[in-house]
Amino acid sequence: MTNRRTGGKGGGAAGSVVVLGATGFVGRHTCEVFAAAGWAVTGIARTAPVAAAPYEIVPLDAVHAGPGRLARVLDERGAEVVVNAAGAVWKVTEDEMMRANADLVRRLVTAAASADRRPRLIQLGSVHEYGPVPRAGITEDIPTAPITPYGRSKLAGARALLDAAAAGEAAGLVLRISNVSGPGTHRASLLGKVAHHLTTSAPEPLRLAPLLAHRDFVDVRDVADAALAAAGSAASGRVVNIGGGRAVSVSSLVTRLTELAGTAAEIVEVPSAGGRPPEAEWQRMDITLADTLLGWRPRRTLDDSLRDLLAHTRGGADRESLSRAFRVPPATMAVSGHR
């Protein structure tokens, strides 16, 4: 049976998409963007949400489902596109990261190859797949040398799709995404932690490691727009950077979040043990290819993203409360793991 629900106007669907990790931070916004564009959307999550959604969500533990089970879901839903927004980063072991971020992609590639209609695969990757980079724009052709378990597991997942595409066994793209902000940001992330502190009138100061890094940030809704653009592209077997296109001082970002919150909550940077500061991380994604290949550029400003993050957190729908409402452990909902 094919799901013919649409979230757009008109009588027919623009296409049929299956989104893995549909109740997570990035996955939820991805479902909403595809539905608004008129696609028939099926979300996949470990447990169906308690709250109603304007699209169908199939309860399935994709991380542990075999290729045959995944293929049956794709056939039942008539999937033309699959967006993999599932994964793990927060409060999980390295083995769990590898199962969720790499093994799942391998099984998804196998499932798609055996489906009645081979769907286009969009893998949501991470800037952490690159590892440390020089102070220049991160282009898609620089060598990958991730130094974290998360980065290594995401790179293994990306390679599973890229290798299959090179062998003619799959079609699709890897979107390598910078640090993601916006409404629903996970409370375990830096911005989520700060937003929660600023909106709960916490009596004690929030203590953070020195904020020395410069990182690239992109709004979660712009990421969802990029997934939609990738779904409609004919390009295959390539990596495409998705980010804000500039390196932002994390310290200044926290200061701006504090200003927008308009509260007196205190945030303190605690010097590193031994008094020796860590090496400052620096990131800036070159997003030229995304514009050229997909016609995509970010539309939301960082101020837009931070304001909506604060409003969402004040409304009690932060990441932790969402995971309780959907009855899914936060670790499994850390979709795409963007920090």
Wavefront OBJ file of the C-alpha trace (Angstrom):
o trace
v 0.000 0.000 0.000
v 1.315 3.437 -0.916
v 0.873 6.352 1.443
v -0.846 9.148 -0.472
v -1.036 11.737 2.287
v 0.162 15.153 1.312
v 0.930 18.277 3.243
v 0.529 20.649 0.326
v -2.296 22.011 -1.764
v -3.788 20.234 -4.704
v -4.962 16.727 -5.357
v -1.725 14.817 -5.946
v 1.573 14.364 -4.168
v 4.803 15.813 -5.538
v 6.398 12.473 -4.719
v 6.679 9.899 -1.954
v 9.415 10.325 0.663
v 10.396 8.210 3.651
v 12.273 10.039 6.420
v 14.264 8.007 8.934
v 14.608 9.653 12.335
v 11.319 11.476 11.817
v 10.782 12.524 15.434
v 14.295 13.911 15.881
v 15.522 17.489 15.661
v 16.429 17.518 11.962
v 14.052 14.734 10.924
v 10.956 16.464 12.279
v 11.697 19.663 10.355
v 12.519 17.625 7.249
v 9.123 15.918 7.374
v 7.410 19.289 7.748
v 9.238 20.831 4.774
v 8.484 17.908 2.456
v 4.839 17.835 3.558
v 4.496 21.573 2.947
v 5.940 21.053 -0.543
v 3.202 18.544 -1.353
v 5.074 15.282 -0.879
v 3.474 12.152 0.542
v 5.530 11.820 3.737
v 6.128 8.711 5.810
v 8.234 9.142 8.920
v 10.125 6.270 10.532
v 10.782 6.360 14.289
v 11.297 3.816 17.038
v 7.885 4.572 18.518
v 4.920 6.406 17.054
v 4.471 9.864 18.619
v 1.706 10.555 21.109
v 0.881 13.892 19.467
v -0.742 13.809 16.035
v 1.402 14.762 13.049
v 0.224 15.973 9.622
v 1.935 12.942 8.073
v 2.110 9.262 8.916
v 4.782 7.894 11.225
v 5.576 4.180 11.147
v 6.986 2.764 14.402
v 10.177 0.914 13.466
v 13.582 0.630 15.114
v 15.548 1.270 11.931
v 18.896 0.915 13.685
v 18.190 -2.755 14.335
v 15.892 -3.578 11.409
v 17.301 -5.834 8.696
v 17.527 -4.815 5.024
v 14.501 -6.965 4.171
v 12.286 -5.178 6.700
v 13.486 -1.774 5.514
v 12.870 -2.756 1.871
v 9.306 -3.819 2.679
v 8.586 -0.423 4.237
v 9.999 1.353 1.188
v 7.851 -0.800 -1.116
v 4.709 -0.355 0.989
v 5.123 3.415 0.881
v 6.150 3.608 -2.753
v 9.263 5.523 -1.705
v 10.837 7.592 -4.447
v 13.194 9.338 -2.025
v 14.597 8.320 1.363
v 16.125 10.916 3.679
v 18.262 9.426 6.433
v 18.073 11.843 9.356
v 18.585 9.079 11.922
v 21.714 8.648 13.983
v 23.224 8.988 17.429
v 25.662 11.336 19.133
v 24.577 12.219 22.671
v 25.144 9.864 25.623
v 25.965 6.776 23.560
v 29.009 4.549 23.208
v 31.292 4.432 20.179
v 29.831 1.050 19.212
v 26.312 2.486 19.381
v 27.395 5.393 17.195
v 28.808 2.998 14.621
v 25.588 0.954 14.550
v 23.356 4.024 14.215
v 25.526 6.179 11.956
v 27.267 3.642 9.721
v 25.686 0.166 9.885
v 22.212 1.621 9.360
v 23.338 3.343 6.146
v 24.851 0.105 4.838
v 21.590 -1.752 5.457
v 19.584 1.104 3.963
v 21.678 0.966 0.777
v 21.056 -2.789 0.556
v 17.347 -2.297 1.197
v 17.032 0.406 -1.459
v 18.806 -1.777 -4.029
v 16.308 -4.587 -3.490
v 13.189 -2.393 -3.383
v 10.674 -2.642 -6.238
v 11.381 0.988 -7.119
v 14.951 1.932 -6.244
v 14.588 5.193 -4.285
v 16.965 8.117 -4.287
v 18.935 8.260 -0.998
v 19.797 11.479 0.804
v 22.251 10.897 3.639
v 22.503 13.710 6.196
v 26.156 13.737 7.192
v 28.251 16.033 9.349
v 31.069 18.570 9.170
v 32.784 16.398 11.788
v 33.547 13.908 9.012
v 36.311 16.264 7.846
v 38.181 16.471 11.149
v 40.573 19.380 11.826
v 40.787 21.750 8.879
v 42.995 24.703 7.889
v 41.705 28.254 8.256
v 40.137 28.358 4.827
v 36.788 27.355 3.462
v 36.040 23.643 3.816
v 35.459 22.354 0.297
v 34.073 18.937 -0.509
v 37.368 17.700 -1.975
v 39.608 18.186 1.071
v 40.852 14.940 2.681
v 38.695 13.551 5.473
v 40.458 12.749 8.743
v 37.913 12.720 11.579
v 39.347 12.538 15.085
v 36.163 11.833 17.058
v 34.155 8.595 17.240
v 31.144 10.530 15.987
v 33.016 11.900 12.976
v 34.434 8.478 12.123
v 31.035 6.791 12.321
v 29.369 9.452 10.159
v 32.155 9.187 7.575
v 31.713 5.415 7.430
v 28.011 5.942 6.718
v 28.757 8.485 4.010
v 31.230 6.135 2.339
v 28.650 3.343 2.306
v 26.387 5.441 0.100
v 29.173 6.965 -2.007
v 30.742 3.556 -2.707
v 27.370 2.094 -3.681
v 26.688 5.027 -5.995
v 30.109 4.625 -7.630
v 29.328 0.953 -8.240
v 25.932 1.791 -9.761
v 24.106 0.145 -6.862
v 22.509 3.308 -5.468
v 21.654 6.876 -6.405
v 21.777 9.847 -4.079
v 23.827 12.450 -2.283
v 25.595 12.977 1.028
v 24.827 16.363 2.560
v 27.626 17.280 4.988
v 25.996 19.611 7.474
v 27.633 22.144 9.759
v 26.538 22.815 13.356
v 22.753 23.101 13.438
v 20.759 25.660 15.440
v 17.120 26.700 15.661
v 13.903 25.584 17.352
v 14.270 22.222 19.064
v 18.064 22.269 19.436
v 19.133 19.409 21.710
v 19.757 20.437 25.316
v 23.014 18.478 25.351
v 24.453 20.781 22.681
v 26.136 24.057 23.593
v 23.379 26.335 22.265
v 20.634 24.110 23.656
v 22.287 24.093 27.066
v 22.702 27.876 27.086
v 19.131 28.487 25.861
v 17.733 26.246 28.606
v 19.792 28.069 31.223
v 18.660 31.471 29.996
v 14.962 30.588 29.951
v 14.629 28.773 33.279
v 15.936 31.428 35.700
v 18.507 28.999 37.063
v 19.904 30.273 40.390
v 23.428 28.952 39.760
v 25.693 30.224 36.957
v 26.203 27.998 33.925
v 29.860 26.968 33.789
v 31.344 26.332 30.370
v 34.761 25.450 29.005
v 36.548 28.383 27.355
v 34.609 29.456 24.257
v 37.551 29.771 21.886
v 36.187 28.085 18.774
v 34.896 29.590 15.556
v 32.281 27.343 13.955
v 29.906 27.340 11.037
v 26.201 27.346 11.993
v 23.088 26.738 9.903
v 19.408 26.794 10.851
v 17.629 23.431 11.014
v 14.914 24.645 8.624
v 17.548 25.532 6.050
v 18.916 21.996 6.424
v 15.433 20.621 5.724
v 15.207 22.875 2.656
v 18.541 21.444 1.460
v 17.214 17.890 1.806
v 14.203 18.859 -0.302
v 16.459 20.428 -2.943
v 18.638 17.293 -2.983
v 15.554 15.118 -3.455
v 14.734 16.978 -6.648
v 18.270 16.975 -8.034
v 19.547 14.509 -10.617
v 23.081 14.584 -9.162
v 24.367 11.398 -7.559
v 27.415 10.001 -5.798
v 28.622 13.340 -4.495
v 29.175 15.155 -1.210
v 27.574 18.586 -0.854
v 28.358 20.957 2.021
v 25.387 22.520 3.792
v 26.222 25.335 6.200
v 26.062 29.014 6.933
v 29.177 29.744 4.920
v 31.045 31.674 7.623
v 33.052 31.029 10.764
v 31.298 32.461 13.824
v 32.912 33.068 17.190
v 31.177 30.739 19.634
v 31.807 33.237 22.419
v 30.054 36.006 20.501
v 27.201 33.645 19.669
v 26.620 32.840 23.342
v 26.790 36.554 24.136
v 24.178 37.269 21.438
v 21.917 34.493 22.723
v 22.145 36.073 26.178
v 21.262 39.503 24.782
v 18.251 38.150 22.913
v 17.038 36.312 26.018
v 17.053 39.557 27.992
v 17.693 37.799 31.307
v 20.281 38.181 34.039
v 21.239 34.510 34.069
v 24.977 34.142 34.562
v 27.342 32.230 32.264
v 30.931 31.644 33.350
v 33.847 30.340 31.292
v 35.991 28.065 33.426
v 39.739 27.931 32.560
v 41.118 24.584 31.518
v 42.903 22.441 34.086
v 46.550 23.443 34.327
v 45.778 26.859 32.881
v 46.615 25.774 29.344
v 43.818 26.632 26.888
v 42.778 23.996 24.351
v 43.496 24.509 20.680
v 40.743 26.646 19.165
v 38.575 24.876 16.594
v 37.873 26.754 13.355
v 35.251 25.906 10.728
v 33.823 27.586 7.651
v 31.925 25.555 5.093
v 32.336 26.482 1.450
v 28.746 26.191 0.190
v 29.386 27.122 -3.431
v 28.554 23.626 -4.694
v 25.209 23.595 -2.862
v 24.246 26.768 -4.705
v 25.525 25.502 -8.072
v 24.210 21.933 -7.872
v 21.045 22.326 -5.794
v 20.181 26.001 -6.052
v 20.349 26.132 -2.253
v 21.584 28.852 0.068
v 20.652 29.458 3.729
v 17.713 31.852 4.128
v 17.557 32.325 7.916
v 19.909 34.609 9.796
v 21.603 33.506 12.996
v 19.473 36.004 14.908
v 16.343 34.372 13.435
v 17.650 30.986 14.500
v 18.580 32.070 18.032
v 15.285 33.911 18.616
v 13.287 30.874 17.532
v 15.455 28.594 19.673
v 14.687 30.744 22.723
v 10.965 30.928 21.935
v 10.800 27.163 21.462
v 12.630 26.509 24.717
v 10.424 28.961 26.635
v 7.403 27.132 25.253
v 8.500 23.956 26.990
v 9.105 22.084 23.721
v 12.874 21.790 24.000
v 14.625 18.628 22.928
v 14.238 16.766 26.191
v 10.502 17.383 26.500
v 10.008 16.375 22.868
v 11.720 13.052 23.474
v 9.461 12.430 26.483
v 6.358 13.276 24.456
v 7.400 10.914 21.676
v 8.546 8.224 24.141
v 11.883 7.891 22.382
v 15.176 7.925 24.331
v 17.070 11.186 23.644
v 20.162 9.336 22.413
v 18.242 7.693 19.591
v 16.648 11.012 18.672
v 19.951 12.890 18.328
v 19.308 12.935 14.642
v 22.326 13.751 12.482
v 24.221 14.626 15.628
v 25.004 18.204 14.765
v 26.574 19.936 17.673
l 1 2 3 4 5 6 7 8 9 10 11 12 13 14 15 16 17 18 19 20 21 22 23 24 25 26 27 28 29 30 31 32 33 34 35 36 37 38 39 40 41 42 43 44 45 46 47 48 49 50 51 52 53 54 55 56 57 58 59 60 61 62 63 64 65 66 67 68 69 70 71 72 73 74 75 76 77 78 79 80 81 82 83 84 85 86 87 88 89 90 91 92 93 94 95 96 97 98 99 100 101 102 103 104 105 106 107 108 109 110 111 112 113 114 115 116 117 118 119 120 121 122 123 124 125 126 127 128 129 130 131 132 133 134 135 136 137 138 139 140 141 142 143 144 145 146 147 148 149 150 151 152 153 154 155 156 157 158 159 160 161 162 163 164 165 166 167 168 169 170 171 172 173 174 175 176 177 178 179 180 181 182 183 184 185 186 187 188 189 190 191 192 193 194 195 196 197 198 199 200 201 202 203 204 205 206 207 208 209 210 211 212 213 214 215 216 217 218 219 220 221 222 223 224 225 226 227 228 229 230 231 232 233 234 235 236 237 238 239 240 241 242 243 244 245 246 247 248 249 250 251 252 253 254 255 256 257 258 259 260 261 262 263 264 265 266 267 268 269 270 271 272 273 274 275 276 277 278 279 280 281 282 283 284 285 286 287 288 289 290 291 292 293 294 295 296 297 298 299 300 301 302 303 304 305 306 307 308 309 310 311 312 313 314 315 316 317 318 319 320 321 322 323 324 325 326 327 328 329 330 331 332 333 334 335 336 337 338 339
